[in-house]
Amino acid sequence: MERIKKEHRKKILDVINPETHEISWNEEGVPYKFKEKKKIKSGKTSRAKGARFELRVRHDLEEKGRTVDKWSNNVDLEEGKLIIAKRKYNPFSKVMTIGTGFPDFVTFSYVHDGFYSVIGVEVKVNGTLSKEEKEKCLWYIKNKIFSDIWIAKEKRNGRKIEVEYVNFREKYMKETNKT
């Protein structure tokens, strides 16, 4: 049986170039994940770029006088309730990310007489939300969790990168702006 598994593995490795692809195997010796090494590297750089931009957004909001905190909740759209965001783990090494809530940040700023502006901020380098993220934003606004949701996106001004904030209501809720 062990010899058959080794032969099977060798056949697969002959078909797929191990210098350009990374293969993950399960206990039975069956490959279940093929990844191009170029895409693995570009994924790492994209995550790092996103993390740097997220830090830049946080500092920008703090400079504007807002109190910023990492939002650690998420929305279960099937049940229609707020839940604690799950951590992302790599079973072979360590915790990958702790705060995987949506949106990324919650910001507070004093308005007057004990009233505060509570705004959720989702950081996207390209400024585009997925369909599920749009549904979550609508849920947050309809259930009055946040007064507004901003989408922080990257804006290039020559070589300088600036943060541009797009209001979710203005961009996606044009016809239903009354809620």
trRosetta pair geometry for C-beta under 8 A, 3 or more apart (Angstrom, degrees):
i j d omega theta_ij theta_ji phi_ij phi_ji
1 4 5.8 -52 -155 30 34 112
1 5 6.8 34 149 -18 64 102
2 5 5.7 -52 -155 33 36 113
2 6 6.6 34 150 -18 66 104
3 6 5.7 -54 -150 36 34 111
3 7 6.4 34 152 -18 66 105
4 7 5.7 -54 -147 38 32 111
4 8 6.2 35 153 -21 65 107
5 8 5.6 -54 -146 36 30 113
5 9 6.3 31 154 -19 64 106
5 28 7.9 -149 -114 164 115 50
5 29 4.0 -150 -151 -76 106 172
6 9 5.7 -53 -147 36 31 112
6 10 6.3 33 153 -21 64 106
7 10 5.6 -54 -147 35 31 113
7 11 6.5 36 153 -22 64 102
8 11 5.8 -51 -152 31 31 112
8 12 6.7 26 153 -15 63 106
8 29 6.1 94 80 134 128 123
9 12 5.9 -58 -152 37 32 109
9 13 6.3 27 153 -15 67 109
9 25 7.4 -4 -113 -104 110 147
9 29 6.0 -88 -59 -171 103 107
10 13 5.7 -57 -144 41 31 109
10 14 6.3 36 153 -25 64 104
11 14 5.7 -54 -152 31 29 113
11 15 6.7 24 153 -15 63 105
12 15 5.8 -58 -153 36 34 108
12 16 6.1 -6 163 17 71 109
12 23 7.2 127 136 -147 123 164
12 31 5.8 166 -176 -16 157 134
13 16 6.4 -67 -129 60 30 83
13 18 5.8 -1 -152 -47 95 116
13 23 7.6 -123 -90 18 76 153
16 21 5.1 -68 172 61 111 146
16 23 6.5 107 98 -62 149 127
16 34 6.7 -120 -135 -131 152 125
17 20 4.6 38 94 27 116 102
17 21 6.1 111 73 13 65 97
18 21 6.5 -77 -116 65 30 75
18 22 7.9 67 -155 -98 67 40
18 23 7.2 -69 -111 3 84 108
19 37 7.8 -74 150 3 41 147
20 36 6.4 -25 157 -145 83 79
20 37 5.9 -136 -167 19 35 107
20 38 7.5 -10 -161 -15 82 95
21 34 5.6 -14 -172 -169 127 91
21 35 6.6 145 -160 76 71 40
21 36 5.8 -49 -101 -101 71 47
21 37 6.6 -136 -90 -23 17 84
22 34 7.6 150 76 -158 48 44
22 35 4.7 -18 58 64 96 97
22 36 7.9 112 15 -159 79 2
22 37 5.9 106 -27 -77 98 80
22 40 6.4 38 12 -44 136 149
23 31 5.0 -49 -171 -131 112 123
23 33 7.1 148 -158 83 44 61
23 34 5.8 -11 -104 -104 74 69
23 35 7.9 -173 -75 24 32 70
24 31 6.9 113 73 -154 46 70
24 32 6.0 -55 94 62 95 79
24 33 3.9 13 39 53 116 109
24 35 7.8 47 -15 -3 100 105
25 29 6.0 -12 -175 -141 123 35
25 30 6.8 142 -154 69 74 29
25 31 5.6 -51 -96 -93 69 56
25 32 7.2 117 -133 10 23 82
26 29 7.4 -62 72 6 64 16
26 30 5.4 -11 42 59 105 83
26 31 8.0 165 3 -112 77 10
26 32 5.3 56 -34 -16 106 128
31 34 6.7 47 157 -60 126 88
35 39 6.2 -127 -176 75 84 112
35 40 5.4 79 144 -60 126 104
36 39 4.3 80 69 8 97 105
36 40 7.0 -160 93 -11 50 82
37 40 5.3 -46 -147 30 39 117
37 41 6.5 38 154 -17 66 102
38 41 5.9 -59 -155 38 31 108
38 42 6.3 24 152 -14 67 108
39 42 5.6 -52 -139 41 36 108
39 43 6.1 44 156 -25 66 104
40 43 5.8 -54 -151 33 27 114
40 44 6.7 29 151 -20 61 103
41 44 5.7 -52 -152 32 34 112
41 45 6.6 26 154 -13 66 105
42 45 5.7 -54 -146 40 36 108
42 46 6.1 39 153 -23 67 106
43 46 5.7 -53 -144 36 30 112
43 47 6.4 29 157 -17 64 105
44 47 6.0 -56 -150 36 29 108
44 48 6.3 26 154 -17 64 109
45 48 5.6 -55 -146 39 33 112
45 49 6.2 36 154 -22 67 105
46 49 5.7 -53 -145 36 30 111
46 50 6.3 32 154 -19 64 107
47 50 5.7 -55 -148 38 31 113
47 51 6.3 32 154 -20 65 105
48 51 5.7 -53 -147 35 32 111
48 52 6.5 32 154 -18 64 104
49 52 5.8 -54 -150 36 31 110
49 53 6.3 28 153 -16 65 107
49 125 6.6 27 127 -86 107 153
50 53 5.7 -56 -145 39 31 109
50 54 6.2 36 153 -24 65 105
50 123 7.3 129 -171 119 83 111
50 125 6.0 -100 -99 -34 75 116
51 54 5.5 -49 -146 32 31 115
51 55 6.6 33 153 -18 62 102
52 55 5.8 -54 -154 35 33 111
52 56 6.5 35 148 -20 65 105
53 56 5.4 -51 -149 35 37 116
53 57 6.4 41 151 -22 67 101
53 123 6.3 160 116 173 98 121
53 125 5.5 130 30 -90 173 90
53 152 8.0 169 152 121 100 112
53 154 6.1 -65 -135 -72 137 110
53 161 7.8 -90 -111 150 95 141
54 57 5.7 -50 -150 32 32 113
54 58 6.6 35 150 -21 63 103
54 104 6.2 -126 -139 -177 114 153
54 123 4.6 137 -104 92 77 167
55 58 5.6 -51 -150 33 34 114
55 59 6.6 30 154 -14 65 104
56 59 6.0 -56 -150 39 31 108
56 60 6.2 34 152 -22 65 108
56 161 7.4 3 169 108 168 115
56 163 6.4 179 127 -59 102 119
57 60 5.6 -56 -147 36 31 114
57 61 6.4 30 156 -18 66 105
57 104 7.9 65 87 93 143 141
57 105 7.4 -162 118 -3 115 144
57 121 6.8 178 156 149 128 135
57 123 5.0 -155 15 -105 162 120
57 152 4.4 77 -127 148 135 163
57 163 5.4 141 -104 -125 72 144
58 61 6.0 -56 -150 35 29 108
58 62 6.5 25 153 -16 63 108
58 68 5.4 166 -150 128 79 157
58 105 6.6 171 -97 -87 84 147
59 62 5.7 -57 -147 39 33 111
59 63 6.3 37 153 -22 66 105
60 63 5.7 -53 -149 34 30 113
60 64 6.6 26 152 -16 62 107
60 152 8.0 144 67 -142 136 135
60 163 4.8 -150 21 33 177 149
61 64 5.7 -59 -152 38 34 110
61 66 4.7 -60 171 63 89 122
61 68 4.9 99 98 -70 128 131
61 105 7.0 170 24 127 168 158
61 107 5.5 -109 -179 -105 137 141
61 121 6.8 -103 -78 -37 149 169
62 65 7.9 86 180 -45 33 11
62 66 6.7 -97 -89 66 32 69
62 67 7.8 48 -112 -114 75 28
62 68 5.6 -85 -64 8 86 121
65 109 6.2 72 116 -128 89 118
66 107 4.2 13 163 -176 131 119
66 108 6.7 146 -168 65 78 36
66 109 4.7 -65 -110 -62 75 108
66 119 7.7 -53 -146 46 144 115
67 107 6.5 149 74 -158 49 62
67 108 4.5 -19 59 59 106 94
67 109 6.9 166 12 -76 77 54
68 105 5.4 -20 -162 -167 97 131
68 106 7.7 149 -153 77 50 44
68 107 5.1 -19 -98 -101 70 87
68 121 7.8 -35 -131 29 105 138
69 105 6.8 140 73 -156 36 76
69 106 5.5 -20 65 61 90 90
69 107 7.8 167 21 -86 65 41
70 99 4.3 -59 167 -128 131 163
70 101 7.2 127 157 35 79 119
70 104 7.2 -58 -140 169 70 63
70 105 6.4 -59 -107 -104 37 65
70 106 8.0 29 119 17 10 81
71 99 7.3 111 68 -172 43 114
71 101 4.3 -130 113 104 78 137
71 102 7.4 -60 102 90 125 11
71 103 5.7 63 43 75 151 62
71 104 6.4 120 34 130 102 16
71 105 5.9 151 -12 -144 97 9
71 106 4.6 107 -77 -28 102 95
71 120 6.6 22 -57 -133 160 95
72 84 6.7 -1 135 -154 92 76
72 85 5.3 -130 -179 32 55 111
72 98 7.9 -35 -117 139 114 84
72 99 5.4 -89 -95 -126 82 85
72 101 4.7 -162 -132 -36 16 134
73 82 5.3 5 174 -177 133 102
73 83 6.7 150 -162 79 80 33
73 84 6.1 -64 -111 -109 66 37
73 85 5.9 179 -138 -26 10 90
73 101 5.1 55 47 -137 31 127
74 82 7.6 149 77 -157 32 60
74 83 5.6 -30 68 69 81 85
74 84 7.5 25 22 130 85 14
74 85 4.4 104 -24 -89 108 83
74 86 7.9 -44 13 5 143 69
74 100 7.5 -11 -60 110 128 78
74 101 5.3 -146 -58 -138 76 64
74 102 5.2 62 -123 26 81 90
74 136 7.6 -52 -169 -139 70 139
75 80 8.0 -8 -176 -142 97 31
75 81 7.6 173 -151 92 64 24
75 82 6.2 -42 -100 -102 63 55
75 83 7.3 125 -126 20 14 83
75 102 6.9 -76 12 75 87 111
75 136 4.6 162 42 -135 133 93
75 139 5.2 122 -159 89 158 147
75 140 7.0 -116 -57 -56 139 84
76 79 4.5 14 111 40 121 102
76 80 7.2 -57 92 0 76 17
76 81 5.7 -3 51 59 104 70
76 82 7.8 174 14 -105 81 7
76 83 4.9 57 -27 -11 108 128
77 80 6.9 27 -163 -78 32 53
77 132 7.2 -125 -19 -151 151 85
77 135 5.8 32 -116 127 141 128
77 136 6.8 -93 -68 -79 108 74
77 139 6.8 -137 -108 -51 80 152
80 139 7.2 -156 -142 -140 70 126
82 145 7.2 134 -77 -101 134 143
85 99 7.0 62 81 -161 144 46
85 100 4.8 -171 163 76 125 73
85 101 3.9 -131 -31 -78 148 68
85 102 7.4 140 -96 0 126 65
86 100 6.6 -33 74 63 55 130
87 95 5.7 -39 169 -146 131 110
87 96 7.8 149 166 48 83 71
87 97 6.9 -171 -158 89 70 55
87 98 5.7 -24 -119 -128 105 46
87 100 6.7 147 -120 4 31 117
88 95 7.4 106 79 -170 55 67
88 96 4.4 -53 105 61 101 114
88 97 4.8 30 41 43 112 89
88 100 5.7 104 -23 -60 101 146
89 94 7.8 -121 -147 134 72 27
89 95 5.8 -51 -104 -112 71 54
89 96 6.4 173 -117 1 13 91
90 93 4.7 8 94 42 121 93
90 94 6.5 19 53 50 100 42
90 95 7.9 160 21 -122 75 8
90 96 5.3 97 -24 -56 95 104
95 98 6.3 41 151 -72 134 76
97 100 5.5 102 106 -64 118 95
99 104 7.6 83 131 -154 117 65
101 104 7.3 138 81 -115 79 27
102 122 6.8 18 -159 -105 77 113
102 133 6.6 -133 -161 -125 139 84
102 136 5.5 15 118 139 133 159
103 106 7.5 128 71 -68 99 63
103 120 4.0 124 30 167 134 107
103 121 5.8 164 140 74 136 27
103 122 3.9 -104 -137 -67 105 80
103 137 7.6 57 -59 -93 109 87
103 140 7.8 -22 -15 -47 101 170
103 146 8.0 20 15 -47 126 161
103 149 6.2 165 -44 -148 147 107
104 121 6.1 -56 63 99 91 75
104 122 5.6 119 2 -127 90 42
104 123 4.8 -24 20 9 159 96
105 120 7.1 152 85 -160 53 51
105 121 4.2 -10 63 57 103 105
105 123 7.4 62 -2 -30 104 104
106 118 6.7 -8 -175 -169 100 90
106 119 7.5 155 -159 81 53 40
106 120 5.8 -29 -103 -101 68 64
106 121 7.6 -176 -84 16 19 80
106 146 7.4 -137 -129 -96 90 110
107 117 8.0 -8 109 108 87 89
107 118 7.4 160 81 -152 49 43
107 119 5.0 -20 61 64 98 90
107 120 7.8 169 17 -92 77 16
107 121 5.9 46 -13 -17 115 119
108 116 5.2 -8 -163 176 97 130
108 117 7.0 146 -157 75 44 57
108 118 5.8 -9 -101 -100 74 70
109 116 6.6 153 73 -160 32 79
109 117 4.9 -11 58 52 88 105
109 119 8.0 0 10 9 100 110
110 115 7.8 103 -165 82 55 53
110 116 5.9 -47 -103 -105 41 79
110 117 8.0 -31 43 14 5 82
111 115 4.4 -48 61 101 117 98
111 116 6.1 178 0 -108 91 20
111 117 5.4 108 -58 -33 108 88
112 115 5.8 5 60 45 55 106
117 147 6.0 -93 -154 48 68 145
117 148 7.8 -7 -176 22 101 107
118 146 5.7 -128 118 -130 89 61
118 147 5.7 116 60 0 69 96
119 146 5.9 79 -136 -168 30 110
119 147 6.3 -57 -79 59 68 87
119 148 4.8 -15 -121 70 98 89
119 149 6.9 164 -170 -96 74 29
119 150 5.9 34 164 -7 122 104
120 137 7.8 -162 84 -123 135 80
120 140 6.1 -25 4 160 154 158
120 145 7.5 33 -41 110 128 102
120 146 4.2 -75 -11 -88 101 160
120 148 7.6 -156 34 101 69 47
120 149 4.5 -18 70 -114 101 84
120 150 7.3 -179 91 27 50 65
121 149 7.4 175 -82 -162 28 61
121 150 4.9 -13 -111 67 77 99
121 151 7.8 157 -159 -95 58 19
121 152 5.7 34 -178 -23 105 113
121 165 7.6 -59 -129 -127 105 111
122 129 7.0 53 108 -95 152 110
122 133 6.9 117 -157 -172 163 125
122 137 7.6 -76 -15 -82 142 114
122 149 6.6 25 -4 176 103 106
122 150 7.4 -175 29 91 65 50
122 151 5.3 -23 70 -112 96 68
122 152 7.1 -172 87 20 42 77
123 152 4.7 -23 -110 64 66 113
124 127 5.2 149 93 -83 110 19
124 128 6.2 -147 154 42 147 44
124 129 6.8 -130 -44 -71 159 62
124 151 5.9 -19 27 -172 113 100
124 152 7.1 145 30 72 58 58
124 153 5.7 -20 82 -94 81 84
125 153 6.8 74 167 -148 16 67
125 154 4.9 5 -161 -8 65 123
126 153 6.6 -38 121 -144 16 112
126 154 7.4 -19 -72 33 30 100
127 151 5.7 100 -150 135 71 120
127 153 3.0 -3 -73 -94 102 150
127 154 7.5 -132 -37 28 95 59
127 164 7.5 -18 -89 80 134 107
127 166 6.2 77 -158 7 116 139
129 133 4.1 -131 -170 95 100 124
129 134 5.1 128 115 -58 126 78
129 137 7.0 -18 -163 -15 165 137
129 151 6.6 -105 -46 -107 108 139
129 172 7.7 -38 48 -62 134 146
130 133 4.7 96 51 8 75 104
130 134 7.1 -135 95 -6 40 86
131 134 5.8 -54 -152 33 32 113
131 135 6.6 32 151 -19 64 104
132 135 5.7 -53 -151 35 34 113
132 136 6.5 35 151 -20 65 104
133 136 5.6 -51 -148 35 35 113
133 137 6.5 38 152 -21 65 102
134 137 5.7 -52 -150 34 33 112
134 138 6.5 35 151 -19 64 103
134 172 5.9 -159 -141 -157 110 157
135 138 5.7 -52 -150 35 33 113
135 139 6.4 36 150 -22 64 104
136 139 5.5 -52 -150 34 34 115
136 140 6.5 36 152 -20 66 103
137 140 5.7 -52 -149 34 33 112
137 141 6.4 25 156 -13 66 107
137 149 4.9 -135 -145 65 104 164
137 168 5.0 -137 177 -163 141 154
137 172 7.3 79 92 64 140 150
138 141 6.0 -61 -148 40 30 106
138 142 6.0 24 159 -15 68 112
138 172 8.0 -105 -65 119 95 128
138 173 7.5 145 -104 -81 88 115
139 142 6.0 -58 -139 41 26 106
139 143 6.0 6 166 0 64 115
140 143 6.4 -70 -141 50 21 97
140 145 4.5 -80 -155 54 75 118
140 146 5.0 16 155 21 116 104
140 149 6.2 87 86 -59 136 129
141 144 7.5 27 -180 -77 32 37
141 145 7.8 -70 -59 41 23 79
141 146 6.5 -49 -83 71 60 86
141 148 7.7 30 -106 -115 105 29
141 149 6.6 -95 -59 -7 103 110
141 168 7.3 -150 -51 97 136 129
141 169 7.1 143 -127 -77 154 96
141 173 7.6 -90 93 -55 167 159
141 179 6.3 92 134 116 108 117
142 179 6.0 -32 -99 177 71 143
144 147 7.8 21 -153 -85 69 53
146 149 5.5 84 101 -65 147 80
148 167 6.0 -49 -169 -144 122 98
148 168 7.0 161 -177 35 70 94
148 169 6.4 -78 -132 -7 87 117
149 167 7.7 113 76 -161 50 54
149 168 4.1 11 77 1 98 140
149 169 7.7 127 41 -28 77 76
150 165 4.5 -17 -170 -166 127 107
150 166 6.8 135 -162 64 67 40
150 167 6.1 -41 -104 -97 70 50
150 168 7.0 -128 -85 -20 19 85
151 165 7.2 141 67 -158 43 54
151 166 4.6 -24 60 62 98 97
151 167 8.0 -151 16 -63 80 4
151 168 6.2 108 -26 -71 98 80
151 171 7.2 -44 22 26 131 154
152 163 5.5 -18 -164 -166 104 107
152 164 7.4 143 -156 74 52 42
152 165 5.6 -25 -97 -98 66 72
153 163 7.7 135 68 -157 31 58
153 164 5.4 -32 68 67 82 93
153 165 8.0 153 20 -95 70 25
153 166 6.4 16 6 -3 116 113
154 161 5.7 -34 -157 -162 101 107
154 162 7.8 123 -164 69 52 42
154 163 7.3 -46 -105 -105 43 51
154 164 7.5 28 124 21 7 92
155 161 7.4 131 69 -164 44 56
155 162 4.7 -37 73 73 98 91
155 163 7.0 105 21 -158 96 4
155 164 4.0 77 -31 -24 130 119
156 159 7.8 -23 -165 -127 98 12
156 160 7.4 140 -160 79 55 47
156 161 6.0 -33 -101 -103 64 64
156 162 7.6 161 -98 22 14 78
157 160 4.8 -27 71 73 91 99
157 161 7.7 165 24 -96 75 15
157 162 5.4 34 -4 -6 118 120
166 170 7.2 -129 180 71 73 108
166 171 5.3 40 160 -44 115 139
167 170 4.2 68 78 12 107 109
167 171 6.6 162 82 -8 55 89
168 171 6.1 -68 -142 44 28 101
168 172 5.7 -30 -177 31 69 113
168 173 6.9 50 133 -3 74 108
169 172 7.4 -76 -120 56 13 74
169 173 4.6 -51 -147 52 54 123
169 177 5.9 93 174 -130 100 83
170 173 7.6 -1 -25 53 14 80
170 174 7.3 43 -170 -83 37 75
170 177 7.8 47 -93 -114 44 122
171 174 7.9 -71 145 -46 11 92
173 176 5.1 -78 -164 72 88 83
173 177 5.3 128 124 -85 93 61
173 179 7.2 -91 -173 42 142 107
174 177 6.2 -16 -156 -44 22 111
176 179 5.9 12 153 -4 95 110
